[in-house]
Each structure stands twice: as C-alpha cells, then as structure tokens.
Amino acid sequence: MTKASAPGKIILFGEHAVVYGRPALAVPVTQVHADVEILDADSAGIWINAPGVDLQAELNTLPSDHPIASVIHNFLFLSRQSPSPTSTGSVRGLTPLSGGEGKFPNLEVNITSTIPVASGLGSGAAVTVALVRALSSHLNHPLTDEAVNAFAYDIEKLHHGTPSGIDNTVVTYARPVYFVKGQPIETFKVGAPFRIVIGDTGISAPTKESVADVRRLWEGDKARWEVVFDEIADISFAARRVIEEGWVNMLGELMNENHALLQSLTVSSPELDRLVSAARKAGALGAKLSGGGRGGNMIALVERENADEVSSALISAGAKHTIVTQVS
Ligand code: PMV
C-alpha cells in the first residue's frame, strides 16, 4: 500500500494581479489536506473511491476529462513515455489514454480530503499532487518536486483555463511561496510566526469566472487596471519584507489595502465584505478575501489572544466554519 498527502493553501496577498505577472504570497494550510492511498486490486481495472465527491467508479467508466480520471490517465501516459520521468512531468499536449490501449495496472485508489471544495483553499491542486505522488511511488516512477509541480500545473490548466500556477506550487512545495508567474520558485522565511483565521462564506465560487470578469474589466481599460495591479504588486512586495523581518503588526494594514483593491476589481461580495468587517470589529489586525473571491474564504490576521473571539465573530456574521492556522 502507498500513501501520499498534500496540504491546503491560502493566498495572503496578490491574487488576481498574479495572473498579470505581479507577485503573490501564499502559504500552506496543514490543518486541511488531501490524502490518497493506493493498493493493488484483485479485480481488473483501476477502482477509484472518493466518498467526499460521491465517486465510486472504475477509471474507464469516467469521462477522460474528469478531474481525477485525467490525473490518472495522464500519469499512466507519462510513465509509459519515459521509464523514469524524474526530471520532466509535463503532460502538455498529451492526449489522455483511452481504455483500450495497453494494459493498465489493477489498482484500488482511495481519495479523501478535508479541504473544502471550490473555496480558494486549493483542494483541486492538493488532490492532484497527492494522487500523482501516490501513483509515482506505487508504480515505481519517481518524480521530482519540480516534475510534480509541472504535472499539477498542466492538470490545473485542463480544468481552470488560465491559472497562474500559484496553487499547485504552494501545495507541491508545502512552504511559503513568493510567486511570480513563469519565474523560478522562490520560497521565503517567516521572521516571526503569525496567526490567521480563515472564514468560509460557504459560497462556492468558480475562480474561472472571477478571473474571466477581471479580464473583461482589464480589456475595457488596460491603463486603469494596470495601475491597480501595480498597487497590489507594491503590497505583495512590502508584505514579503514585513513577514521576513517579523514586523507582524504592519501586515494587517497591508491586508486591508489589498482587500480594498480587490473590491475595486469587483471580486469581493457582500458576504465576504461582511466577514471582513466582522473580523476587524472583533479585533483582527487586518482582513481580506483570499483566492478567486465572490465567495470562498476570507482571512484575518489575529493575535493569539483574540483568535477565538475573531472566529466566533465570523461564525455570528455567517461563516460556515473557520480554521485557525499559524504561519511559520
Ligand atoms: O481561488 P484560488 O485560491 O484557486 O485562487 C485563485 C487565484 C487567482 O489569482 C484569482 C487566479 C490564479 O490562477 O492565480
């Protein structure tokens, strides 16, 4: 039996602007995770059990663009292209295998996840990363982190249009990442640990749509929105320094400023704004939406003493649940 796990993630600063080449900061959230277990099966086929998404099926009964099936098809295709694909994991341009070609191993694949779906916590990327790692070790095709990341990015692109790649990167490396699209991975140090409360609106909001809406805005007035993206970039740049130096108190104001710019990009929502202001009223040092917006999660910077108070205030203001996480 082989097991692999991957954490959730939150974007601290820079979402949306990151799609336009600006930096963003994201950190893993280890309190939630996707877990994959693979066993050799007695009966022919690849049997997938993912009770969280109500899935119990043999691989070839699923459409080849099914999010879980596409990971397995592409991994099998990739592993046949190269006997030991340690340095490249790209599935770009590869057509998924159809069931009739070649012989599949007989496997039982069990997938569970505690990461809320479609809420900006990186659940899709975490399932992909855990699944590809479990497959690569069970089938003896070792992959480097770089290859896992490239593979997961290609899978994200199959399902999400034009993702920046931040989700798969943080989830793969499970470390704080200063991310600029197309540039080598930069992790960063956390000078002094700090605490974040994550509040879930419970509204599932496809990132693809908010990203497309921002693109429409930008196409309508590029000069105006480029200025907004530059302002967000300045915040991300400053936030990295502030985090590295451990000047946690300065981080809250940067979050508030980033939220206001995201509001101007039309990606907040009444529910997110309600949670953001409830957190601030309850004593958070700052708060903002996190991820694609419109629904999903918001984050609040808190001191150890007021984490519970902010959590309760979020629940009273309509959050479906909260997670307290320490960034270190
Ligand atoms: O909704 P999430 O957490 O997957 O984050 C999306 C972040 C965006 O910047 C809005 C899009 C992207 O691909 O980076």
Residues whose N, C-alpha, C, O or C-beta is under 5 A from the ligand:
A	BS01	PMV	E15 H16 V18 V19 G120 L121 G122 T162 P163 S164 G165 I166 D167 T207 G291 G292
